[in-house]
């Protein structure tokens, strides 16, 4: 769980500093145009360290804390001493891969900007869903538990739909592709999880 806490601490400190320093925030945010025209490839990762406001930061870090500790614990059980390293790769890969479609789409647009760790957090959440598809997830406005795999399906469908519409200022495409990366990366690391995932869902649906 140490890696989860370190990521949260670094992200929180950097984001808070960026709240009060616009120039600092501008240097870190995701800008496909700056990556393409000025070779600032570091922005593929640095944008996850800054957030739009306090609520954006708190929601992302709360979700990361809630799911990251469990995924990191399981990675340690699955992979031993390599678990922390692989968990870090899951998070960093989620940052970079979730932004790649937006880079391809907006690399000629000097006005496109994006911040936040949502893509990486989605990767963590969906890794947890592959590991424990029946774990309960509850929303504040829905007073019942939803099995994780049902939530995951709804979330993917919603993110894909909203990304296609593109009528708000939320990076739904990053959410979607971060989730996809989390699923694929986790299954590649431990293919047996996929059969376990299907088995648990089959038993649930057959119950």
C-alpha positions as CSV (number, residue, x, y, z in Angstrom):
1,X,0.0,0.0,0.0
2,X,3.0,2.2,0.3
3,X,3.0,3.1,-3.5
4,X,-0.6,4.2,-3.3
5,X,0.2,6.6,-0.5
6,X,3.3,7.9,-2.2
7,X,1.3,8.6,-5.5
8,X,-1.4,10.4,-3.5
9,X,1.1,12.5,-1.6
10,X,3.1,13.6,-4.7
11,X,-0.1,14.3,-6.7
12,X,-1.7,16.3,-3.9
13,X,1.4,18.4,-3.2
14,X,2.0,19.1,-6.9
15,X,-1.7,20.0,-7.5
16,X,-1.9,22.3,-4.5
17,X,1.2,24.1,-5.7
18,X,-0.3,24.4,-9.2
19,X,-3.5,25.9,-7.8
20,X,-1.5,28.9,-6.8
21,X,0.9,29.1,-9.7
22,X,-0.7,29.2,-13.2
23,X,2.7,29.1,-15.0
24,X,3.6,26.0,-13.1
25,X,0.3,24.4,-14.0
26,X,0.7,25.4,-17.7
27,X,4.1,23.7,-17.9
28,X,2.7,20.4,-16.6
29,X,-0.8,20.1,-18.2
30,X,-1.6,17.9,-21.2
31,X,-1.2,19.8,-24.4
32,X,-1.0,17.6,-27.6
33,X,0.1,20.6,-29.6
34,X,3.1,21.3,-27.3
35,X,4.0,17.6,-27.3
36,X,3.9,17.5,-31.1
37,X,5.4,20.9,-32.0
38,X,7.8,21.4,-29.1
39,X,8.8,17.8,-28.3
40,X,7.5,18.1,-24.7
41,X,6.7,14.4,-24.3
42,X,6.9,14.6,-20.5
43,X,3.4,16.1,-20.6
44,X,2.0,12.6,-21.3
45,X,2.8,11.9,-17.6
46,X,3.0,15.3,-15.9
47,X,-0.6,16.2,-16.5
48,X,-1.7,13.6,-13.9
49,X,0.0,15.6,-11.2
50,X,-2.2,18.7,-11.6
51,X,-6.0,19.1,-11.3
52,X,-8.5,21.7,-12.2
53,X,-9.7,22.4,-8.7
54,X,-10.0,21.0,-5.2
55,X,-13.0,18.8,-6.0
56,X,-11.3,17.3,-9.0
57,X,-8.2,16.5,-6.9
58,X,-10.2,15.1,-3.9
59,X,-12.4,12.9,-6.0
60,X,-9.5,11.3,-7.9
61,X,-7.4,10.8,-4.8
62,X,-10.3,9.3,-2.8
63,X,-11.1,6.8,-5.5
64,X,-7.4,6.0,-5.9
65,X,-7.1,5.5,-2.1
66,X,-10.2,3.3,-2.1
67,X,-9.2,1.0,-4.9
68,X,-5.4,1.4,-5.0
69,X,-4.7,-0.1,-1.7
70,X,-6.6,-3.3,-2.6
71,X,-5.0,-3.6,-6.1
72,X,-1.5,-3.0,-4.6
73,X,-2.1,-5.6,-2.0
74,X,-3.2,-8.2,-4.5
75,X,-0.3,-7.4,-6.8
76,X,2.0,-8.1,-3.8
77,X,0.2,-11.5,-3.3
78,X,0.4,-12.4,-7.0
79,X,3.9,-11.2,-7.9
80,X,5.8,-10.9,-4.6
81,X,8.6,-8.4,-4.5
82,X,7.7,-7.3,-8.1
83,X,4.2,-6.3,-7.1
84,X,5.0,-2.7,-6.2
85,X,6.9,-2.2,-9.4
86,X,4.1,-3.7,-11.5
87,X,1.5,-1.6,-9.7
88,X,3.5,1.5,-10.5
89,X,3.6,0.4,-14.1
90,X,-0.1,0.0,-14.1
91,X,-0.6,3.5,-12.8
92,X,1.9,5.2,-15.1
93,X,0.8,3.2,-18.1
94,X,-2.8,4.3,-17.4
95,X,-1.7,7.9,-17.4
96,X,0.1,7.6,-20.8
97,X,-2.1,5.2,-22.7
98,X,-5.4,7.0,-21.7
99,X,-4.0,10.2,-23.2
100,X,-2.8,8.7,-26.5
101,X,-6.2,8.9,-28.4
102,X,-6.5,12.6,-27.4
103,X,-3.0,13.3,-28.6
104,X,-3.8,11.8,-32.0
105,X,-7.0,13.8,-32.2
106,X,-5.8,17.2,-30.9
107,X,-2.1,17.4,-31.8
108,X,-2.8,20.2,-34.2
109,X,-5.1,22.1,-31.8
110,X,-3.1,24.7,-29.7
111,X,-6.1,25.4,-27.5
112,X,-6.8,21.8,-26.2
113,X,-5.8,21.3,-22.6
114,X,-6.3,18.6,-20.1
115,X,-5.3,17.8,-16.5
116,X,-5.9,15.2,-13.9
117,X,-5.1,11.6,-13.0
118,X,-8.5,10.2,-14.1
119,X,-7.1,7.9,-16.7
120,X,-4.7,6.3,-14.3
121,X,-7.4,6.0,-11.6
122,X,-9.7,4.3,-14.1
123,X,-6.9,1.8,-14.8
124,X,-6.6,1.0,-11.1
125,X,-10.4,0.7,-10.7
126,X,-10.8,-1.7,-13.6
127,X,-7.8,-3.8,-12.4
128,X,-9.7,-4.2,-9.2
129,X,-12.8,-5.2,-11.1
130,X,-10.9,-8.0,-12.9
131,X,-9.5,-9.2,-9.6
132,X,-12.8,-9.0,-7.6
133,X,-15.7,-8.6,-10.1
134,X,-18.4,-9.2,-7.4
135,X,-17.1,-6.7,-4.9
136,X,-19.8,-4.2,-4.0
137,X,-19.7,-0.6,-5.2
138,X,-22.1,2.0,-3.9
139,X,-22.8,5.6,-5.0
140,X,-24.0,8.3,-2.6
141,X,-27.2,8.8,-4.6
142,X,-27.9,5.1,-5.0
143,X,-28.7,3.4,-1.7
144,X,-27.8,-0.2,-2.8
145,X,-24.6,-2.0,-3.6
146,X,-23.8,-2.7,-7.3
147,X,-21.5,-5.6,-8.2
148,X,-18.3,-4.3,-9.6
149,X,-18.6,-5.9,-13.0
150,X,-22.0,-4.4,-13.6
151,X,-20.7,-1.0,-12.6
152,X,-17.7,-1.5,-14.9
153,X,-19.9,-2.3,-17.9
154,X,-22.1,0.7,-17.3
155,X,-19.1,2.9,-16.8
156,X,-17.5,1.8,-20.0
157,X,-20.7,2.3,-22.0
158,X,-21.3,5.8,-20.5
159,X,-17.7,6.9,-21.0
160,X,-17.7,5.8,-24.7
161,X,-21.1,7.5,-25.3
162,X,-20.0,10.8,-23.7
163,X,-16.6,10.8,-25.4
164,X,-18.4,10.4,-28.7
165,X,-20.8,13.3,-27.9
166,X,-17.9,15.5,-26.7
167,X,-20.3,18.2,-25.4
168,X,-18.7,18.7,-21.9
169,X,-15.3,19.5,-20.5
170,X,-14.7,16.1,-19.0
171,X,-12.1,13.6,-20.5
172,X,-14.4,10.7,-21.0
173,X,-12.1,9.2,-23.6
174,X,-9.3,9.2,-21.0
175,X,-11.6,7.4,-18.6
176,X,-12.5,4.8,-21.2
177,X,-9.0,4.1,-22.4
178,X,-7.6,4.1,-18.9
179,X,-10.1,1.5,-18.0
180,X,-9.3,-0.6,-21.0
181,X,-5.6,-0.4,-20.2
182,X,-6.2,-1.5,-16.6
183,X,-8.1,-4.6,-17.8
184,X,-5.6,-5.6,-20.5
185,X,-2.5,-5.0,-18.4
186,X,-3.8,-6.9,-15.5
187,X,-4.9,-9.9,-17.6
188,X,-1.6,-10.0,-19.4
189,X,0.3,-10.0,-16.1
190,X,-1.9,-12.9,-14.7
191,X,-4.0,-14.6,-17.4
192,X,-5.7,-16.8,-14.8
193,X,-7.5,-13.8,-13.5
194,X,-9.7,-13.7,-16.7
195,X,-11.0,-17.2,-16.2
196,X,-11.5,-16.5,-12.5
197,X,-13.4,-13.3,-13.6
198,X,-15.7,-15.3,-15.9
199,X,-16.2,-18.0,-13.3
200,X,-17.3,-15.6,-10.6
201,X,-19.7,-13.8,-12.9
202,X,-21.1,-17.1,-14.1
203,X,-21.8,-18.3,-10.6
204,X,-23.4,-14.9,-9.8
205,X,-25.7,-15.0,-12.8
206,X,-26.5,-18.6,-12.2
207,X,-27.4,-18.1,-8.6
